[in-house]
Amino acid sequence: MQTFDLEADGLRALNSTLHAQKEHTNATAWEIINPKGSHALAVGVDAPLDITVRGSTGYYCAGMNKLATIRIKGNAGPGVAENMMSGSVIIDGDASQYAGATGRGGTLVIKGNAASRCGISMKGIDIIVHGNIGHMSAFMAQSGNLVVCGDAGDALGDSLYEARLFVRGSVKSLGADCVEKEMRPEHIEILRDLLARGECDADPSEFRRYGSARNLYNFNVDNASAY
């Protein structure tokens, strides 16, 4: 285990050190201590590292993550895992606004609640939230899955494309062109896998599925893979 004291050595040195790790590095396990809400921790990591942040983080932690598993032992500020490409980000506490925004791949797990605009413009990421999410979540979500074990705020899935939304609790309101859809056996299996990856023991049969009504855009289902 490599331990990096952020208070002693600073953010630039931290990110430079993590960026220097290559895909076949032997130094795969990292611990970051004294984060104290610092911004842009462990951004742009491009190697299969296992990084544990011992405390809460500020803006944009784990942004553009690729291959790494990043665990935040606290809360995360706005924009956590923004534009994530692959790997995993696991937050033990709550996440602030636009968690997982524009994420293209990988898995984001939030074991507490997420604030507004969770999963905005998501493009392939899978997001599993153990608690509740705020308003305008999954706005313009294009692909991927958003799983909410608690409740969802106003305007869920506004201007949605082809992302799948699964909510166990109540939905305050649906956004433009977002509708409830049938929960078929294949969706139960998809959700079962997502819950297992999200370290959540919720029963998939308790969830409802939401998706695009496909009325807002000039949409042709035969071209869905191109959107």
C-alpha positions as CSV (number, residue, x, y, z in Angstrom):
1,M,0.0,0.0,0.0
2,Q,1.4,3.4,-1.0
3,T,0.2,6.2,1.3
4,F,0.1,9.8,0.1
5,D,-0.4,12.6,2.6
6,L,-2.2,15.3,0.6
7,E,-1.7,17.9,3.4
8,A,2.1,17.4,3.3
9,D,2.8,16.9,-0.4
10,G,0.0,18.8,-2.2
11,L,-2.5,18.1,-5.0
12,R,-0.2,18.6,-8.0
13,A,2.2,16.0,-6.7
14,L,-0.6,13.6,-6.0
15,N,-2.1,13.7,-9.5
16,S,1.3,13.7,-11.1
17,T,2.2,10.6,-9.2
18,L,-1.0,8.8,-10.1
19,H,-0.7,9.8,-13.7
20,A,2.8,8.3,-13.8
21,Q,1.5,4.9,-13.0
22,K,1.3,2.6,-16.1
23,E,-1.1,-0.1,-16.9
24,H,1.3,-2.8,-15.7
25,T,2.5,-1.1,-12.5
26,N,3.2,-3.1,-9.4
27,A,2.2,-0.1,-7.2
28,T,-1.5,-0.7,-7.6
29,A,-2.8,0.1,-4.0
30,W,-2.9,3.7,-2.9
31,E,-4.2,5.5,0.1
32,I,-4.8,9.3,0.2
33,I,-4.9,10.8,3.7
34,N,-5.9,14.3,4.8
35,P,-8.0,15.2,1.8
36,K,-9.9,17.8,3.8
37,G,-12.4,18.5,1.0
38,S,-9.7,19.3,-1.6
39,H,-10.8,19.6,-5.2
40,A,-9.8,17.5,-8.3
41,L,-8.4,14.6,-6.3
42,A,-7.4,11.6,-8.4
43,V,-8.6,13.1,-11.7
44,G,-7.6,11.5,-15.1
45,V,-6.3,8.3,-13.6
46,D,-5.4,5.9,-16.5
47,A,-4.2,2.7,-14.9
48,P,-5.9,-0.2,-12.9
49,L,-5.1,1.3,-9.5
50,D,-7.1,0.8,-6.3
51,I,-7.2,4.2,-4.6
52,T,-8.8,4.9,-1.2
53,V,-9.5,8.5,-0.1
54,R,-9.7,8.7,3.7
55,G,-12.2,11.5,4.1
56,S,-14.5,13.8,2.1
57,T,-13.6,15.5,-1.2
58,G,-14.4,18.8,-3.0
59,Y,-15.2,19.4,-6.6
60,Y,-14.6,16.8,-9.4
61,C,-13.0,14.0,-7.5
62,A,-12.2,11.0,-9.8
63,G,-13.2,13.0,-13.0
64,M,-12.3,11.3,-16.3
65,N,-11.5,8.1,-14.4
66,K,-10.3,5.2,-16.6
67,L,-9.6,1.7,-15.3
68,A,-9.1,2.7,-11.6
69,T,-11.2,1.8,-8.6
70,I,-11.5,4.8,-6.4
71,R,-13.2,4.6,-3.0
72,I,-14.2,7.8,-1.1
73,K,-14.5,7.1,2.7
74,G,-16.6,10.2,3.2
75,N,-18.8,12.6,1.1
76,A,-18.1,13.9,-2.4
77,G,-18.5,17.4,-3.7
78,P,-20.0,18.5,-7.0
79,G,-19.1,16.7,-10.2
80,V,-17.7,13.5,-8.7
81,A,-16.8,11.0,-11.5
82,E,-17.6,13.5,-14.2
83,N,-16.9,12.2,-17.7
84,M,-15.8,8.8,-16.3
85,M,-14.7,6.3,-18.9
86,S,-14.3,3.0,-17.1
87,G,-13.5,1.5,-13.7
88,S,-15.4,2.1,-10.5
89,V,-16.0,5.0,-8.1
90,I,-17.6,4.1,-4.7
91,I,-18.7,6.8,-2.3
92,D,-19.5,5.7,1.3
93,G,-21.4,8.9,2.0
94,D,-23.4,11.5,0.1
95,A,-22.7,13.1,-3.3
96,S,-23.4,16.7,-4.2
97,Q,-24.7,18.0,-7.5
98,Y,-24.2,16.4,-11.0
99,A,-22.5,13.2,-9.8
100,G,-21.5,11.1,-12.8
101,A,-22.3,13.9,-15.3
102,T,-21.5,13.0,-18.9
103,G,-20.1,9.6,-17.8
104,R,-19.3,7.3,-20.7
105,G,-18.6,4.0,-18.9
106,G,-17.8,2.4,-15.6
107,T,-19.8,2.2,-12.4
108,L,-20.5,4.9,-9.9
109,V,-21.9,3.8,-6.5
110,I,-23.2,6.3,-4.0
111,K,-24.1,4.7,-0.7
112,G,-25.8,7.8,0.7
113,N,-27.9,10.3,-1.2
114,A,-27.2,12.3,-4.4
115,A,-28.2,15.9,-4.9
116,S,-29.7,17.5,-8.0
117,R,-28.8,16.5,-11.6
118,C,-27.3,13.1,-10.8
119,G,-26.4,11.5,-14.1
120,I,-27.0,14.6,-16.2
121,S,-26.1,13.8,-19.9
122,M,-24.9,10.3,-19.0
123,K,-23.5,8.5,-22.0
124,G,-23.0,4.9,-20.9
125,I,-22.1,5.0,-17.2
126,D,-24.0,2.9,-14.6
127,I,-24.9,4.8,-11.4
128,I,-26.3,3.0,-8.3
129,V,-27.6,5.3,-5.5
130,H,-28.5,3.6,-2.2
131,G,-30.5,6.6,-1.0
132,N,-32.4,9.5,-2.7
133,I,-31.6,11.7,-5.7
134,G,-32.5,15.4,-6.3
135,H,-34.3,17.2,-9.0
136,M,-33.4,17.1,-12.8
137,S,-31.5,13.9,-12.4
138,A,-30.8,12.0,-15.7
139,F,-31.5,15.2,-17.7
140,M,-30.7,14.4,-21.3
141,A,-29.3,11.0,-20.3
142,Q,-28.3,9.3,-23.5
143,S,-27.4,5.7,-22.4
144,G,-26.4,3.7,-19.4
145,N,-28.4,2.9,-16.2
146,L,-29.4,4.9,-13.2
147,V,-30.6,2.9,-10.2
148,V,-32.2,4.7,-7.2
149,C,-33.0,2.7,-4.1
150,G,-34.8,5.6,-2.5
151,D,-36.9,8.5,-3.9
152,A,-36.4,10.7,-6.9
153,G,-37.0,14.5,-7.0
154,D,-38.7,16.7,-9.6
155,A,-38.3,16.3,-13.4
156,L,-36.7,12.9,-13.4
157,G,-35.4,12.0,-16.9
158,D,-36.2,15.3,-18.5
159,S,-35.4,15.2,-22.3
160,L,-34.3,11.6,-21.9
161,Y,-32.8,9.6,-24.8
162,E,-32.2,5.9,-24.3
163,A,-30.8,5.6,-20.7
164,R,-32.7,3.2,-18.4
165,L,-33.9,4.5,-15.0
166,F,-34.9,2.2,-12.1
167,V,-36.5,3.7,-9.0
168,R,-37.6,1.8,-5.9
169,G,-39.2,4.7,-4.1
170,S,-41.5,7.6,-5.1
171,V,-40.9,10.0,-8.0
172,K,-41.9,13.5,-7.3
173,S,-42.5,14.2,-11.0
174,L,-41.3,13.1,-14.4
175,G,-39.6,15.4,-16.9
176,A,-40.5,16.0,-20.5
177,D,-40.8,12.8,-22.6
178,C,-40.0,10.5,-19.6
179,V,-42.6,7.8,-18.9
180,E,-43.0,4.7,-16.8
181,K,-42.3,1.5,-18.7
182,E,-43.0,-2.1,-18.3
183,M,-40.6,-4.0,-16.1
184,R,-39.9,-7.2,-18.1
185,P,-37.9,-10.2,-17.0
186,E,-34.8,-9.0,-18.9
187,H,-34.9,-5.7,-17.0
188,I,-35.1,-7.6,-13.7
189,E,-31.9,-9.4,-14.7
190,I,-30.2,-6.2,-15.7
191,L,-31.2,-4.6,-12.4
192,R,-30.1,-7.6,-10.4
193,D,-26.6,-7.3,-11.9
194,L,-26.5,-3.6,-11.3
195,L,-27.5,-4.0,-7.6
196,A,-24.8,-6.6,-7.1
197,R,-22.2,-4.4,-8.6
198,G,-23.5,-1.5,-6.4
199,E,-23.1,-3.6,-3.2
200,C,-26.8,-3.3,-2.6
201,D,-29.1,-6.1,-1.4
202,A,-32.4,-4.5,-2.6
203,D,-35.0,-6.7,-4.2
204,P,-35.2,-5.9,-8.0
205,S,-38.9,-6.7,-8.1
206,E,-39.6,-3.6,-5.9
207,F,-38.4,-1.2,-8.6
208,R,-40.2,0.6,-11.4
209,R,-38.6,1.4,-14.8
210,Y,-38.7,4.7,-16.6
211,G,-37.5,5.6,-20.1
212,S,-38.0,7.9,-23.1
213,A,-41.4,8.1,-24.8
214,R,-39.5,9.0,-27.9
215,N,-41.7,11.9,-28.8
216,L,-39.5,14.8,-28.1
217,Y,-36.9,14.2,-30.8
218,N,-36.9,13.1,-34.4
219,F,-36.2,9.6,-33.3
220,N,-36.0,6.4,-35.3
221,V,-35.6,3.2,-33.2
222,D,-33.7,1.5,-36.0
223,N,-30.9,4.1,-35.4
224,A,-30.8,3.8,-31.6
225,S,-27.2,2.6,-31.5
226,A,-26.1,5.8,-33.3
227,Y,-27.6,8.2,-30.7
